[in-house]
Structures are given as C-alpha cells and as structure tokens.
Amino acid sequence: MKTALVLSGGGARGAYQVGVLKAIAEILPKSATSPFQIVCGTSSGAINAAKVATEADNFSQAVVGLEKIWANLSSDQIHQVGYFDILKSSTKIILSFFHSGIARGKPLSLFNNRPLFSLLKRNIDISRLDNMIQKGHIHALSISALGYTSGQNISFFQGHDSLEFWKRSRRIGAKTILEHKHLMASSALPAIFPAVHINREYFGDGALRQSAPMSAALHLGADKLLVIGVSGSAESIDERLVTLHSPSIAQVLGNLLNSAFIDSLEEDVQMLERFNRLAAHITPAQQRELEVRPVELLVIKPRVKFEEMAMNFTHELPKSMRFLLSMIGANKRGGGSSLASYILFEREYCKALIQSGYDDAMSQAEEIRQFVGVCQI
C-alpha cells in the first residue's frame, strides 16, 4: 500500500501547503520518516515536494526547513526587484511580440528569477534523493512541467528501478535524474518567470495543460492520495468592476492562473470520486477489465480567500513592484487581486498562509490520523 502526497502549484500560495505539512508533522511521532512513499509536485508545490522527498528520512525536519524558507521569504530572494530590472524585463515582454525577429531567443517573463535558483541550491540537496530511494524511504518523486514546443505535460520522475515511462494523450512520464532546473521549470509561472530549457525544448509551469494533476501519482503506483489544493473560498463578484471598465491585464492574468492551478485539480478530484463510486459497485473482475480501482482520497482545501488576504499585505512589496502592479491593475480597484496572491513573496503574507494551512489541517486532524495510520494517544 503506497501513499502519495500531491502538491499543486500557485506561486506564493505554496506557503499554504507548508502549514498543512506542519500540522501533519505534529500529528506524526517525532523523528518519523515521511508517511508518503510517492511525492508529486507542480509549480511551487514542486519545491515543497522536493524538500519533503529529499529529506524523507526525517519528515519533521523537512517541514521545519520548509517553514524556515517560506516564513523568511522576500521578493528579492525569488526575482530581481530593482526598477531597472523590472523595466528591462517589461521591455523584453514587449519585444517578445517580435520573436524570431529582433527579439529572437529572448524569453518572455515579467521578472528575472535567477535569485530563486540560488535559494533552491542552498536549501534543497537534490543529490540526497537517490539515497532516499535506495534506503526505501521514498518510492518516487515526480515534478511536472509543460513543454512549450511539444505542448505535452511532462512528469519528470526519479524513483524505484521498477518504475517505467508512460504516455497518454499530451501526458508523459519521463524517468530521469532530477535536478534543480526541473524545479525551476515547473515553477516558471507563465509570463511571470522565464521558461527553462531542458533537453530539446523550453518548459514552463507544470499546471499549464495539466488535465489530470493526480495521474502521475497513480501511474507511480499510489493506492492512497493526500491532495493539498491552493484554491480558496469562492469569491463574490464586485459588480462595480464588471460595469466600470474592461478587464485589466492583471485581472486577465489572474483568471488564467486560476484556470491553470485550480480548475483542473478540482475536476480531477471529482473524476476520481466518481471512479471510486463506480469501483464500489462492480466486482474485482470488472474492475480489472475496466482498469478501475478504488483509491483512498483525502483533500485539504483552503478556507481562506487568498485574494482578500493578499490585498492586506501588498504594502510589503518593494516600491518598484507596487508601482508595476498598480500600473497593470493588480489591486482592488483594478480587479487583479488574484494575480497579487500568486506573486506576493513576502514573509508576513507567507506566514499568514502557513497559519491558515495549519488551522485547516488541524480541523481535519482525525481524518489525517486515520489516513496516515497514526493512533491518537
């Protein structure tokens, strides 16, 4: 029986996952190994997944390390924040309309996220993964990214020798030796951070065109799935924004990101629940014939409204970023608060998200105990 942890993406919203993991670490015995034999991550969830997997021999220590990263985060640790840097990146976006012309080969991105690579190198020892696999602490780690040329969503995975490549419609599982560049590619928010070249093409955020976010875990042999989402409570519509002006750039980008990070995961959860109901009403022989098997599922879903929370912390951003976001409408008046919730890499906002994740997980503590097989003393 293999248990998988599925961490979806969402830029700064990934801090919420850390709060959930912190609660799970408190529920488990101290110094326990990871209860997750399979770990799958996308976007910022890929970073969290890599930390958990590479330190699977001590789950609590891995989570403490993650909390230290997110609780002390600032935008300049993720991307360059100077006025000149942002102006330069913005100019590249304009020139990108002339790709194969005067801007040939230049990546399209609002920010240069070179500092993120340094942060990952300092805090995630990806070389430990092979040792964790050999010692049986983990069966596989999967990192998803989108190939911009092929249009395929690739699950790059490193794991047990028995695991093999798979291919479905626009979904591929590619066995490889994972590196920090895979984390950078998976977390390259579209138009926000630059694409990353791996093998023969450029890759971007793994949530894009990810029609089945939980499929990688199932292909890798998971029988149980714990899924941590990043969609908040349903937002009410501000009618004034609908009638006063057309959508701002930030509003459009925010909705595109919501579509990538939220909709596909929620639809995949609903699909799995339907298959579970079907499996419960047919015989084992029919299950094999139809290739349907029951999979235990536990979803931790945020109760917080990320957009509203983000607006309370935008003052923490560097002045250059506040100016840029105001220009493209990433504020309450512009209707782009959703975009701000993805790129607000500041410690107080992240701390608030960590606390929200912790509270939500603790409200489901008994379900988590039963899921990971921990008896309450």
Stockholm file with secondary structure:
# STOCKHOLM 1.0

chainA/1-377         MKTALVLSGGGARGAYQVGVLKAIAEILPKSATSPFQIVCGTSSGAINAAKVATEADNFSQAVVGLEKIWANLSSDQIHQVGYFDILKSSTKIILSFFHSGIARGKPLSLFNNRPLFSLLKRNIDISRLDNMIQKGHIHALSISALGYTSGQNISFFQGHDSLEFWKRSRRIGAKTILEHKHLMASSALPAIFPAVHINREYFGDGALRQSAPMSAALHLGADKLLVIGVSGSAESIDERLVTLHSPSIAQVLGNLLNSAFIDSLEEDVQMLERFNRLAAHITPAQQRELEVRPVELLVIKPRVKFEEMAMNFTHELPKSMRFLLSMIGANKRGGGSSLASYILFEREYCKALIQSGYDDAMSQAEEIRQFVGVCQI
#=GR chainA/1-377 SS CCEEEEECCCGGGHHHHHHHHHHHHHHSCTTCCCSCSEEEEETHHHHHHHHHHHTTTCHHHHHHHHHHHHHTCCGGGTSCCSHHHHHHHHHHHHHGGGTTTTTTTCCCCSSCCHHHHHHHHHHCCTTHHHHHHHTTSCSEEEEEEEETTTCCEEEEEEECTTCCCEEETTEEEEECCCCHHHHHHHTCCTTTSCCEEETTEEEEETTTTCSCTTHHHHHTTCSEEEEECCCCSCCCCCHHHHHHSCCCHHHHHHHHHHIIIIIHHHHHHHHHHHHHHHHTTSCHHHHHHHTCCCCEEEEECCCSCHHHHHHTTGGGSCHHHHHHHHHHTCSTTTTCHHHHHHHCCCHHHHHHHHHHHHHHHHTTHHHHHHHHTCCCC
#=GC SS_cons         CCEEEEECCCGGGHHHHHHHHHHHHHHSCTTCCCSCSEEEEETHHHHHHHHHHHTTTCHHHHHHHHHHHHHTCCGGGTSCCSHHHHHHHHHHHHHGGGTTTTTTTCCCCSSCCHHHHHHHHHHCCTTHHHHHHHTTSCSEEEEEEEETTTCCEEEEEEECTTCCCEEETTEEEEECCCCHHHHHHHTCCTTTSCCEEETTEEEEETTTTCSCTTHHHHHTTCSEEEEECCCCSCCCCCHHHHHHSCCCHHHHHHHHHHIIIIIHHHHHHHHHHHHHHHHTTSCHHHHHHHTCCCCEEEEECCCSCHHHHHHTTGGGSCHHHHHHHHHHTCSTTTTCHHHHHHHCCCHHHHHHHHHHHHHHHHTTHHHHHHHHTCCCC
//
